[in-house]
Amino acid sequence: MDAVQRLKGSTNLENIQIIKKVGGKLTDSYLDEGFILDKRIGTNCPKRIEGARILIANTSMDTDKIKVFGARVRVEGTGKLAELERAEREKMKAKVERIKGHGINCFVNRQLVYNYPESLFAAEGIMCIEHADFEGVERLSLVTGAEIASTFDRPDLVKLGACDVIEEIMIGEDKLIKFSGVAAGAACTVVLRGATSQMIDEAERSLHDALAVLSQTVREPRVVLGGGCAEMLMANAVDDAAKAIEGKRALAAEAFARALRQLPTILADNAGYDSSDLVARLRAAHYDGRSDAGLDMYRGTIGSMTELGVTESYKLKRQVVLSASEASEMILRVDAVLKTAPRRREGQ
């Protein structure tokens, strides 16, 4: 709820990052303000920066020495090879100088950063982060307001990212990088903990479903009563309409009403109660005029959904009914499957 409310009505779930870390209990999961990148800060670079100016790049920073195995170079002696390597280093140094010319104090690269350029950044007090995964860089670019650069000749055309603090934090036994006070104030990170990776994956799927429903509910705030109440009301309305339909079409309408009553039946079965008894009592309660009656799953009885506060998103409920009915219509349109017998092979 807190994460969705931070979006201020937006349905862009990209601003909510989910990080999975094995270890601890599911109850150790928490929501953290800002953006967390699952990477390490470069060697000897500052571990904390305030008032960060961030350059996000997708450029090769691994050419400070000749790759002898990847290229054929003919030289007269090892001295010439050393000269080539020195030229490569000078070229890399010039590239680092151009990057520094942007007036930054944090450099994030999509690709590898070799030891030499990393040491140059460290000497200037610039935080260097290498191999930031593609999705991580894309999302970091979104939340910090930076553009991903690949050339550095025109600093005036490159849009830098900004945030209040970048620091190294520990989650479990792993070190990660936290960006606080990012430009997209809505950005936040949910850190999921759990005993096994399967448990965390399941928690992530459930969390994503909840975030998707809540983000839509913020835009369309209408809700319906849950606990099988809305389905029973719809089923009764369809039954009433079926009485006025002539011919075989009435059978289809009655079948639709029966299908809607399956939802409270499934709810009761999942909770381990006697679904036949509960659904019959729920139906009787609705015929008695208790239009807010639904299944009270705590006590295994029929209760008032208004008093219990059990609600569901109207938009989600509508979409569920539409999708299910469209799927069944598609199946019914295929009224016969014709199969031809395979042709017999006769001799050579």
N, C-alpha and C positions, 0 to 999 in steps of 0.2 A: 504493500500500500504506500509506504513512504517513497519507494523508488518511482512508482507511477505518478504520485503527486508532484514529485520534483520535475516531471516532464511538462507540467503546466498545460495540460490539454493536448500535447503532441502525442502521436501514436508511433513515433520513431523509436523503436526499442534498441536501436544501435547505441543510444546514449547510456543504456544499462548493460554493463559488461558482467559476464558471469565467469568467475575463476574457480576451478575445481582443484582442491588439494586433499589428497588422501591422508587420513590420520585424524584422530579426535572423533567426536560424536556429531551427528547431524545437528544437535542443538547448539553446537559451537559455531554454526554458520552465522554470519552477520552482514549488515549493509554498511559499506564504507563510502564516505563522501569522496568524490574525485575519481581519478582513473588509476588503475594498478596495471603495470606492465610486467609480465612474467619473464623478466630478463635480468641480467647482472650489469652493474656499472663497470666500466673499464678499469684496468689495473692502475693504481696511483691517482685516479681521477677523484675529484671531490665527491664525497658521499651525500652531501646536502647542499642545495642551492636555493636561495630566496630571490624572488623577482626574476624568474627564469625567462630567457629569450631563446626559443627553441627553433632549430633548423632541422626539418625532417627531409632526409635525402634517400634516393635510391641510386647509388653510384658505387663504382668499384673502387675500393680503397686497399687493394691487395697487389699492387704492382710496384712495390718498392724494391724488388729484386728480380733478376732474370729467372724465369721458370725453365731451368735447363732441360727438364724432361718434356716440357710442353712445346718447345720451340727449337728449331735447328739454327744454331748460330756458329758461323765459321770465324775463328779468331786465330791470330798467330801465336798467342800465348795467354797465360792466365792474367797477365797485366791488362790486356785488352778487355777480358771478361770483367775484371774489377772496375775498369772505366765505364763499361756498359751499366754495371750495377750502380755505380756512383751517379750516372746520368738518370737512371730510373729513380733513385732516391731524391735527386734534385727536383725531378718532375713531380714526385709525390709531395715534396716539401712545398713547392709552388702551389700545388692544389690545396694543401692544408692552409696556406697563407690566404688564398682566395676565399676559402670557407670562413676563416677567422675574420676576414674583411666585412662579413655581414653583421658584425657586432653581436655575436651570440655568446652564450655561456653554457649551452647544452646542444650537442650534436647527436641526432638519432639516425642511424643508417640501416636500411633494409638489408644490405649485404655485409659481408665480412669486413672488419677493420684490422689491418695487420698491426704488429707490435710497434713499428716505427711511427706511423701516423698517430697511433694511440698515445705514444710517449710525447709527441709534439703537442697534442691536445692537452695532455696532463700537465705539461710544462707551462702552458698558458692558463691553467686553471679552468679548462673547459671540460664539462662532463661529457663523456663519450659512451654511447650505447650502441652496440653492434647487433647484427642479425635479428632485429626486431621483426617478428613474423609478419607476413603480409597483412593479415586481418588486424593484427595489433597496430601496425603502422597506419592503416586506413582509418581505424577507429581513433587513434591518437591524433591524427590529422583533423578529424571531425571535431573532437572535443576541445582541442587547443586552438583551433582556428588557423592552423598552418597549412601551407601548400607543400606537396611533395616535390622537391627540386631534384634535378639531375645534372644541371650545369650551374656554374657559379660565377659567370663573367659579369652578370648584371644584378648586383645586390639590390638595386632600387626596384626591381621587378619581382623579387621573391618576397612572399608574404610569410613572416615569421609567426610562430605560435607563442603563446604566453601562458604562464600559470604562476601562482604565488610561491609555492614551495615544491621542490623535487627532493625526495629523500629515499634512502634504502630502508625497507622494513622487513621484518621476519614474520612469516606465516608458517607455523609448524616448524619444520627444519629447513625451509627454503627461504632464500633472500629474493625479494621482489622490489620493484621501483614504484613509488607512489607519487602521483602528480596531484597536488591539492590546489584548490582555487582555480580551476581551469576556466577557459573562456566560455564554454558551454556549461553554465552553472547547473544545468539539469543532470550533467553526467555523474554517474555513481557506479559502484562496483559491488556485486553480491559475491561474497566469498563463501563457497560451499565446502563444508568439511564432512567427512564420513569415513567409516571403517574400511570400506572397499570401493574400488572404482565403479563396480556395478551399482552400488547404492547411490553414489554421487551422480552417476549418469541418469538414474531414475529420478533423483531429486531435481536435476536440471530440467528434464522433460516436464515434470509437474510444475516447476517454477515458471518455465516459459509459457505453458498453457495459462497459468494464473495471470501472468503479466499481460498476455495478449488480450484476455477477457477483460481485465481491469482497465487497460488503456482504452478499449472500445466503450466500456461502461462510463468512463469519465466524459466521453463525447456524447453518448446517448444515455442519460442518467436514469431512464425508466427501468424499473425492476418488476419482476413477477414473483408470486409466492412459490417457494420450493417445496420439497418433501412430497412430490407427486400431486400437489394441489392444482397447479396450472394444467397438467396433463388430464386430470380427472374433469376439470371444468371444460376443457376443449373436447374431451370424449363425449360428455353429456350434450354439448352444443351440437356436435356432429350427429349424435343419435337423434336429437330432436329434428335436425334438418333431414335425416334419412327417412323419417316418417312421411314426409311430403313428396318423396321421390318415387316415381313410378318405374316398374320394370326391374331388370337385373341391376341397374345402376344403384339401386338401394342396397344390394348385397355388398357392393364395393364400398359404399359409405359406411355401412355397419362394420366392415372389416377394418376400415381406417380408424374407427372409434376403438375397436378391440386392440389395435396396434398401439394407440395412445395410452391405453390402460396397462400396457406392458411395462411402461417406465416405473410406476410405483411398485409393480410386481418385482422388477429387477432390484430396486432399492431395498425392498424387504428381504429378498433372497441374499443380497450381498451382506446385509447386517445379521443374517442368521436367524431371521424370524419366520413365522409361518405366513407366507405371502398370500395364500388363498384366503385365510381368515382376515388378515389386515386389509387387503384390497376390497373385500366384500363389505367390511365395516366402513371403510373410507367412502365407498360408493353410496352406502346407506346414509352416511353423514351428509353428503352433498345433496341427496334427494330430500333430506330433512331441512335444507336451506342453510346449512353451515358452509358457506362458500369459501371460508379460509381454512377448512379442515385439511390436514395433511398428515404424513407419517412422522410421529415423534420417535426418532431412532434411539434416543437415550432410554426411554421407558418401554419401547415396543408397543405403543398404543397410538390412538388417533388424537392429535392435538391441534391447537390453533397456531397456524404458521405466523400470524400477525403478532401474537404474544411471544412466541419463541424467537421471532426475528430471523426466520429462514427465508432468504430471498435469492433470486438468481437474476442474471442480466437478461433483460427483455430481448436485446439484440441477439444474444447467443441462443436463447430459447427459440426465437423465430427462425434463425439460421439452421438449427438442428432439425426442426420440423420440415423446413423447405428441402434441405439436403436429403433427408431420409425419404420424403415422398417422391422427389425427383429420381432418386436411385431406383425405387421400386417401380416407378413408371417405365424407366428404361428397361428393366428386367422383363416387365409384362409385355413390352412391345415385341420382344423376341419370343414369338409364340411357338416356333418350332425350329429345331436344329436338324438339318438334313445331312446325313452322312452317307457317302458313297462307298460301296465295298471296294477294297483295293483290287486293282487289275491283276489277274492271275498271270504268272509267268509261264509261258508255254514253250518248252524246248529251247534250243540255242538257235 
